[in-house]
Amino acid sequence: MTTEIKSLFGRARDSAYLDTAAEGLPLERCRDALVRYFDDKSNGSPGRVRMHEEEHAARDAAARLLGTKLDNVVLLGSASEALNAFANSIAWKPGDEVVVTDLEFPSGVLTWLRLRERGVRVRLIDSQCGAIDLDSFERVIGPATRVVCVSHVSYKTGTRIPFLPELSALAHEHDAMLVVDATQSLGRVPVSVAGVADFVVASTYKWLLGVHGLGVTYLDPAARERIGDGVLGWYSVADLFSPDRFDSYARKAGAGWMLCGMPNFPSIYVLRESIEFLLAQGVEVFDRELRPLVAELRQGIARLGLELLTPAGPEFASGIVSFLHPACEALAAALERAGAIVWAGDGRVRASVHFYNDGSDISRFLGALESINREIACTTRS
């Protein structure tokens, strides 16, 4: 399957592209989706009929990918925007607490840190060897906890949390809500929200093969009843021109009210195309098929004596493998010149494997890594 799929992505054909965790490759046929949007936009206001049909279809596809109903899904401008919208919708009190880990992407921390001026405390759980266990959460979650925010897969280490249902149950025991950032998992590893998360966000331009400007957002129906109107605009209400619109309003059903204004239609046209493709291929299928490649990647890096950030246990495996390196950016630049593209910064290098990768990509990367790392080490010693 990989060879056939590889042919659909130009960049994957001419390089070992191992940087989906930063930028996913769009399907080449998504050019046609953007052209369809332009044609509908060029039709003026009558074109809106097709635009809203695409929005509905894209939300439906995202809902099917998440295993939920369409009404529970909305397409906001980004995962960060969604996190802030949710945080703004909670009636915080001094002494409330939010639990996060040191594996979170900055938006999963900054969203809550800014609430300190309201007396909200952010409690940090430190990872051990790139992983966190359920016991660490049990020691921190308590009566003051309002939100537990975690990444299903860490952007930093590639660690997958294997105990989301148990963590959800633990949070709910204390009347707290579980917020999950699925940016590094949705589209690459199976994600099911039913009965687990209260709120889920995911950027669309990575593993979902979309373009910029969208964040898939899930709001659990029970959580909807627990939060207020932290964001609101004309697109949020059920009846825009109700007779009493200057005195009252009614939010759209489900999660739809969180979108305040006109959707990002160009990105929506692409997202529908890409998610339908992912659904047809089966995320569970290529997650299973890619596990040996990810294991080979991690083992190859370990053989070179580099310090891995990604834990070894198969229960933690995702599409990402990270390791520390003192000259990470120079290393990544040299790798790119050798035809192997990864991400580097913050003292680490991150390689990521999606379904358009195969064994030749892993071999090309590991071969280049060995020689370039040796050269860097010799230069440093001299």
RATAKA-V616914 format. One record per residue. RES is the residue in one letter. SS is DSSP state (A for helix, B for strand, O for the rest). OMEGA is omega in degrees with one decimal (* if undefined). D_FIRST is the distance of its C-alpha to the first C-alpha in whole Angstrom. Layout:
<<RES:SS:OMEGA:D_FIRST> <RES:SS:OMEGA:D_FIRST>>
This chain:
<<M:O:-174.0:0> <T:A:-178.6:4> <T:A:179.0:6> <E:A:-179.7:5> <I:A:-179.9:6> <K:A:-177.9:9> <S:O:-178.7:10> <L:O:-175.6:12> <F:O:-175.3:13> <G:A:-177.1:16> <R:A:179.8:17> <A:A:179.3:14> <R:A:-173.2:14> <D:A:178.7:18> <S:O:169.8:18> <A:B:-175.0:17> <Y:B:-177.0:17> <L:O:-177.1:18> <D:O:178.1:20> <T:O:179.6:18> <A:O:174.1:21> <A:O:-179.5:24> <E:O:174.0:22> <G:O:177.7:18> <L:O:177.9:17> <P:O:171.7:18> <L:O:-179.5:15> <E:O:-180.0:17> <R:O:176.6:18> <C:A:169.9:20> <R:A:-179.3:23> <D:A:178.0:23> <A:A:178.6:24> <L:A:177.0:26> <V:A:177.6:28> <R:A:176.9:28> <Y:A:-177.4:30> <F:A:178.2:32> <D:A:179.3:33> <D:A:178.0:34> <K:A:-179.8:36> <S:A:178.5:38> <N:O:179.2:39> <G:A:-176.1:41> <S:A:174.9:42> <P:A:178.6:41> <G:A:-179.5:37> <R:A:178.8:37> <V:A:179.5:37> <R:A:-179.0:33> <M:A:-179.2:33> <H:A:173.2:34> <E:A:177.9:31> <E:A:178.0:28> <E:A:179.7:30> <H:A:-178.5:30> <A:A:179.5:26> <A:A:176.6:25> <R:A:179.1:27> <D:A:178.6:26> <A:A:178.3:22> <A:A:178.8:23> <A:A:178.2:25> <R:A:178.1:23> <L:A:-179.5:20> <L:A:-178.4:23> <G:O:-178.9:24> <T:O:179.7:28> <K:O:-177.6:30> <L:A:-176.5:30> <D:A:-177.9:34> <N:A:-174.0:33> <V:B:174.6:30> <V:B:-178.7:32> <L:B:179.5:30> <L:B:-173.3:33> <G:O:179.7:33> <S:O:175.7:31> <A:A:180.0:31> <S:A:176.4:34> <E:A:-179.6:36> <A:A:178.6:35> <L:A:-179.9:36> <N:A:177.7:39> <A:A:179.2:40> <F:A:-179.5:39> <A:A:-179.8:42> <N:A:-175.8:44> <S:O:-179.4:44> <I:O:178.0:45> <A:O:-176.0:49> <W:O:174.7:50> <K:O:175.0:53> <P:O:-178.5:54> <G:O:175.5:53> <D:O:-177.9:49> <E:B:172.5:47> <V:B:-179.6:43> <V:B:176.5:41> <V:B:177.3:38> <T:B:179.4:37> <D:O:176.2:37> <L:O:-174.0:33> <E:O:169.4:33> <F:O:-175.6:32> <P:O:-179.0:36> <S:A:178.5:35> <G:A:176.1:35> <V:A:-177.0:38> <L:A:178.9:40> <T:A:-175.8:40> <W:A:179.7:42> <L:A:-178.1:44> <R:A:-179.6:46> <L:A:-179.0:47> <R:A:178.6:50> <E:A:175.1:52> <R:A:179.3:52> <G:O:179.4:53> <V:O:-179.0:49> <R:B:175.1:48> <V:B:-179.7:45> <R:B:-173.2:44> <L:B:173.6:42> <I:B:179.1:40> <D:O:177.3:39> <S:O:176.1:36> <Q:B:-179.3:37> <C:O:175.5:34> <G:O:-176.3:32> <A:B:176.7:32> <I:O:179.7:34> <D:O:-177.4:35> <L:A:179.7:36> <D:A:179.5:40> <S:A:177.2:40> <F:A:-179.3:40> <E:A:-179.7:42> <R:A:-173.4:45> <V:A:-177.5:45> <I:O:-178.0:44> <G:O:-176.1:47> <P:O:-178.0:50> <A:O:-176.8:49> <T:B:176.0:46> <R:B:-176.4:44> <V:B:167.4:41> <V:B:-175.2:38> <C:B:-179.2:36> <V:B:170.3:33> <S:B:175.8:29> <H:O:172.3:26> <V:B:-177.6:25> <S:O:175.3:27> <Y:O:-172.0:27> <K:O:-173.8:29> <T:O:-175.3:28> <G:O:-178.5:24> <T:O:174.5:26> <R:B:175.3:25> <I:O:-175.7:28> <P:O:-172.8:27> <F:O:-179.3:30> <L:A:178.5:30> <P:A:178.9:32> <E:A:178.1:34> <L:A:177.0:35> <S:A:179.2:35> <A:A:178.9:38> <L:A:179.0:40> <A:A:-177.2:40> <H:A:174.9:41> <E:A:-179.2:44> <H:O:178.1:45> <D:O:176.7:45> <A:O:178.9:43> <M:B:179.3:39> <L:B:177.0:36> <V:B:-176.2:34> <V:B:171.6:31> <D:B:-178.1:29> <A:O:-177.4:25> <T:O:-177.0:24> <Q:O:178.1:22> <S:O:-173.3:21> <L:B:-175.7:20> <G:O:-178.8:17> <R:O:175.2:15> <V:B:-178.5:17> <P:O:176.8:18> <V:O:176.4:22> <S:O:-174.4:24> <V:O:-173.2:28> <A:O:177.5:30> <G:O:-177.6:33> <V:O:-173.3:32> <A:O:173.3:32> <D:O:-177.6:35> <F:B:-179.2:33> <V:B:176.4:30> <V:B:176.3:29> <A:B:172.3:26> <S:B:-173.8:26> <T:O:-171.3:23> <Y:O:178.5:23> <K:O:-174.8:20> <W:O:178.6:17> <L:O:173.8:18> <L:O:179.8:17> <G:O:176.1:21> <V:O:-174.7:24> <H:O:171.6:27> <G:O:177.6:30> <L:O:170.7:28> <G:B:174.9:28> <V:B:-173.6:27> <T:B:177.4:30> <Y:B:175.5:31> <L:B:179.6:34> <D:O:-178.7:35> <P:A:179.1:38> <A:A:178.2:40> <A:A:178.9:40> <R:A:-178.7:41> <E:O:-177.2:44> <R:O:-176.3:45> <I:O:-179.6:44> <G:O:-176.0:46> <D:O:179.9:46> <G:O:175.5:45> <V:O:-179.7:44> <L:O:176.2:45> <G:O:-173.8:45> <W:A:-179.5:45> <Y:A:-175.8:42> <S:A:-168.3:42> <V:B:-177.4:45> <A:O:-178.9:45> <D:O:-175.3:48> <L:O:-173.8:48> <F:O:178.7:51> <S:O:-177.3:53> <P:O:-177.7:57> <D:O:-173.4:57> <R:O:178.3:54> <F:O:-179.8:57> <D:O:-175.6:58> <S:O:178.6:55> <Y:O:174.6:51> <A:O:179.4:48> <R:B:171.2:45> <K:O:178.1:42> <A:O:175.7:40> <G:O:-177.0:37> <A:O:-171.6:36> <G:A:-177.4:37> <W:A:-177.1:40> <M:A:175.1:38> <L:O:-171.3:37> <C:O:-174.3:41> <G:O:-174.7:40> <M:O:-178.8:38> <P:O:175.1:34> <N:O:-172.3:32> <F:A:179.8:31> <P:A:179.6:29> <S:A:-180.0:27> <I:A:178.0:27> <Y:A:-179.9:25> <V:A:-176.6:22> <L:A:178.9:22> <R:A:-178.9:22> <E:A:-174.5:19> <S:A:-179.8:17> <I:A:177.0:18> <E:A:176.8:17> <F:A:179.5:13> <L:A:179.3:13> <L:A:-179.9:15> <A:A:179.4:12> <Q:A:-179.2:9> <G:O:-179.4:11> <V:A:179.8:13> <E:A:-177.7:14> <V:A:-176.3:10> <F:A:170.1:9> <D:A:178.7:13> <R:A:-176.6:13> <E:A:-177.2:10> <L:A:-179.5:11> <R:A:177.3:15> <P:A:178.5:15> <L:A:179.0:14> <V:A:178.4:17> <A:A:177.7:19> <E:A:178.3:19> <L:A:-179.4:20> <R:A:-179.6:22> <Q:A:179.0:24> <G:A:177.3:24> <I:A:178.8:26> <A:A:-179.5:28> <R:A:179.0:29> <L:O:176.4:30> <G:O:179.2:33> <L:O:-174.2:32> <E:O:-177.6:32> <L:B:172.1:30> <L:O:-176.8:30> <T:O:180.0:27> <P:O:-171.3:28> <A:O:-173.3:27> <G:O:-179.9:26> <P:A:179.1:23> <E:A:179.9:24> <F:A:-170.1:25> <A:O:176.0:21> <S:O:175.7:19> <G:O:-171.2:17> <I:B:170.2:21> <V:B:-177.0:23> <S:B:175.7:26> <F:B:179.4:29> <L:B:175.1:32> <H:O:-176.7:34> <P:O:178.8:37> <A:O:-170.6:36> <C:A:-175.9:33> <E:A:176.1:33> <A:A:178.3:34> <L:A:-178.9:31> <A:A:178.6:29> <A:A:178.9:30> <A:A:177.1:30> <L:A:179.2:27> <E:A:177.5:26> <R:A:178.4:28> <A:O:176.5:26> <G:O:177.3:23> <A:B:-172.4:22> <I:B:177.2:22> <V:O:176.5:23> <W:B:177.3:26> <A:B:177.8:29> <G:B:176.4:33> <D:O:177.1:35> <G:O:-176.6:35> <R:B:176.3:31> <V:B:-177.1:28> <R:B:174.8:25> <A:B:-176.3:21> <S:B:-172.0:18> <V:O:174.1:15> <H:O:-171.3:12> <F:O:173.2:9> <Y:O:174.6:9> <N:O:176.7:10> <D:O:-176.0:10> <G:A:179.4:13> <S:A:177.5:14> <D:A:-179.9:15> <I:A:179.7:17> <S:A:-179.5:19> <R:A:179.6:20> <F:A:-176.4:21> <L:A:177.6:23> <G:A:178.6:24> <A:A:-179.7:26> <L:A:-178.3:27> <E:A:-176.8:29> <S:A:-178.0:31> <I:A:178.6:31> <N:A:177.6:32> <R:A:179.4:35> <E:A:179.1:36> <I:A:-179.8:37> <A:A:178.7:39> <C:A:179.0:41> <T:A:-180.0:42> <T:A:-179.3:43> <R:A:-178.2:45> <S:O:*:47>>
